[in-house]
Amino acid sequence: CEMKEERDRYQKELEEANRLISELEVYKEEYEKVLAEWAGEEQKIQDEKKRLEEKSKELQKLTAQGDKEGFRKYFETINEDVAEEIYREIMLQEKQDTDIKNFIQIYENMDESAAARILSEIGEEKIQLVVEILLQMKKENASAILGSMDAVFASKITEKMAEALLKKQ
């Protein structure tokens, strides 16, 4: 009698475990389906981003060349929303470029030992920020600042700068 009760209890636990496994399999299938849909959407977003970047480059090229006819034809081929988005991106990029240049000039106009001390204080935890600042500077200023830094920290920055430049190629 005791064995029968124990067997029945195990049977119920097994049935419950199988039911939970079935539920989990359904959730897993739904999760995988959502994941696949998300990956598809992510790819569409990446494709659209790439297309917009190419259009933006084409627009910037036409603008730089002053090609009014090409510029007009270009805008005839895209819809108004895309044109507006490209214009916003260009204006935002120009503002960011100006802001970055102004920020970099602060360090370029500073005494190199003072700039080196400040950038060293930023430290290794934010070394990428220091790298970006130095990469944006004129070579002469960046090298003078690096020369005024502690050799160990300067070598770490130099290594990160080289990595950043190699990634861009």
VMD Tcl script that draws the C-alpha trace (Angstrom):
set ca {
  {0.00 0.00 0.00}
  {2.81 2.37 0.92}
  {4.66 1.58 -2.32}
  {1.51 2.22 -4.34}
  {1.10 5.65 -2.71}
  {4.73 6.47 -3.36}
  {4.41 5.29 -6.99}
  {1.25 7.41 -7.43}
  {3.01 10.42 -5.92}
  {5.97 9.96 -8.28}
  {3.56 9.50 -11.18}
  {1.84 12.81 -10.34}
  {5.19 14.57 -9.99}
  {6.27 13.13 -13.35}
  {3.04 14.30 -14.99}
  {3.48 17.76 -13.47}
  {7.11 17.89 -14.65}
  {6.06 16.82 -18.16}
  {3.32 19.47 -18.17}
  {5.85 22.14 -17.14}
  {8.29 20.93 -19.81}
  {5.54 21.23 -22.43}
  {4.74 24.76 -21.28}
  {8.42 25.70 -21.35}
  {8.77 24.29 -24.86}
  {5.87 26.50 -25.99}
  {7.51 29.52 -24.37}
  {10.83 28.57 -25.93}
  {9.24 28.34 -29.38}
  {7.54 31.70 -28.91}
  {10.78 33.22 -27.66}
  {12.72 31.86 -30.64}
  {10.04 33.18 -32.99}
  {10.20 36.64 -31.41}
  {13.99 36.51 -31.50}
  {13.93 35.64 -35.21}
  {11.46 38.45 -35.90}
  {13.61 40.85 -33.91}
  {16.71 39.80 -35.86}
  {14.81 40.43 -39.09}
  {13.74 43.86 -37.90}
  {17.26 44.61 -36.70}
  {18.56 43.73 -40.18}
  {15.95 45.99 -41.79}
  {17.00 48.82 -39.48}
  {20.67 48.26 -40.29}
  {19.90 48.19 -44.03}
  {17.88 51.40 -43.77}
  {20.61 53.05 -41.70}
  {23.20 52.07 -44.30}
  {20.97 53.40 -47.10}
  {20.48 56.69 -45.25}
  {24.21 56.99 -44.60}
  {24.92 56.45 -48.30}
  {22.30 59.05 -49.25}
  {23.74 61.43 -46.67}
  {27.24 60.99 -48.10}
  {25.90 61.53 -51.61}
  {24.11 64.68 -50.45}
  {27.20 65.99 -48.68}
  {29.26 65.33 -51.79}
  {26.78 67.20 -53.98}
  {26.68 70.04 -51.49}
  {30.45 70.25 -51.32}
  {30.66 70.28 -55.10}
  {28.01 72.98 -55.33}
  {26.21 70.88 -57.95}
  {22.81 72.57 -57.96}
  {21.42 70.40 -60.75}
  {22.63 67.20 -59.10}
  {21.29 68.43 -55.79}
  {17.86 69.08 -57.33}
  {17.78 65.66 -59.02}
  {18.81 63.99 -55.81}
  {15.93 65.55 -53.89}
  {13.49 64.54 -56.61}
  {14.43 60.89 -56.05}
  {13.77 60.79 -52.31}
  {10.67 61.45 -50.31}
  {10.20 64.50 -48.13}
  {10.67 62.67 -44.82}
  {13.99 61.19 -45.91}
  {15.19 64.57 -47.18}
  {14.20 66.16 -43.88}
  {15.96 63.43 -41.90}
  {19.14 63.83 -43.95}
  {19.06 67.58 -43.47}
  {18.61 67.15 -39.70}
  {21.50 64.67 -39.58}
  {23.78 67.03 -41.51}
  {22.91 69.98 -39.30}
  {23.34 67.91 -36.12}
  {26.68 66.57 -37.34}
  {27.88 70.09 -38.18}
  {26.90 71.32 -34.72}
  {28.59 68.36 -33.05}
  {31.72 68.91 -35.14}
  {31.78 72.58 -34.14}
  {31.23 71.74 -30.47}
  {34.01 69.15 -30.55}
  {36.40 71.57 -32.26}
  {35.65 74.23 -29.65}
  {36.19 71.72 -26.84}
  {39.47 70.48 -28.33}
  {40.70 74.06 -28.76}
  {40.46 74.55 -25.01}
  {43.14 71.90 -24.53}
  {45.15 73.01 -27.56}
  {45.37 76.57 -26.21}
  {46.41 75.38 -22.75}
  {49.96 74.91 -21.55}
  {50.85 71.31 -22.45}
  {51.87 70.38 -18.90}
  {48.55 71.70 -17.54}
  {46.61 69.84 -20.24}
  {48.64 66.69 -19.49}
  {47.81 66.95 -15.77}
  {44.09 67.40 -16.46}
  {43.92 64.55 -18.96}
  {45.94 62.33 -16.61}
  {43.43 63.08 -13.85}
  {40.66 61.73 -16.08}
  {42.55 58.49 -15.67}
  {42.48 54.98 -17.00}
  {38.81 54.37 -16.24}
  {37.97 56.95 -18.93}
  {41.05 56.48 -21.08}
  {38.94 56.29 -24.25}
  {37.82 59.89 -23.66}
  {41.45 61.00 -23.37}
  {42.25 59.07 -26.56}
  {39.42 60.75 -28.49}
  {40.47 64.20 -27.28}
  {44.08 63.66 -28.34}
  {43.10 62.14 -31.70}
  {41.05 65.24 -32.51}
  {43.93 67.61 -31.73}
  {46.62 68.92 -34.01}
  {49.52 66.45 -33.98}
  {51.95 68.97 -32.50}
  {49.69 69.73 -29.54}
  {48.83 66.08 -28.90}
  {52.48 65.03 -28.97}
  {53.49 67.85 -26.61}
  {50.76 66.84 -24.16}
  {51.70 63.15 -24.39}
  {55.32 64.11 -23.80}
  {54.33 65.91 -20.60}
  {52.45 62.91 -19.20}
  {53.69 60.09 -17.03}
  {55.41 57.64 -19.41}
  {53.33 54.63 -18.32}
  {50.02 56.44 -18.79}
  {51.19 57.99 -22.07}
  {52.14 54.56 -23.41}
  {48.68 53.19 -22.55}
  {47.08 56.14 -24.32}
  {49.35 55.68 -27.34}
  {48.36 52.02 -27.54}
  {44.66 52.91 -27.43}
  {45.18 55.64 -30.04}
  {46.84 53.13 -32.37}
  {43.97 50.67 -31.86}
  {41.42 53.39 -32.64}
  {43.26 54.42 -35.80}
  {43.58 50.82 -36.98}
  {39.84 50.26 -36.49}
  {39.07 53.24 -38.74}
  {41.04 51.72 -41.62}
}
mol new
graphics top color blue
foreach p $ca { graphics top sphere $p radius 0.5 }
foreach p [lrange $ca 0 end-1] q [lrange $ca 1 end] { graphics top cylinder $p $q radius 0.2 }
display resetview
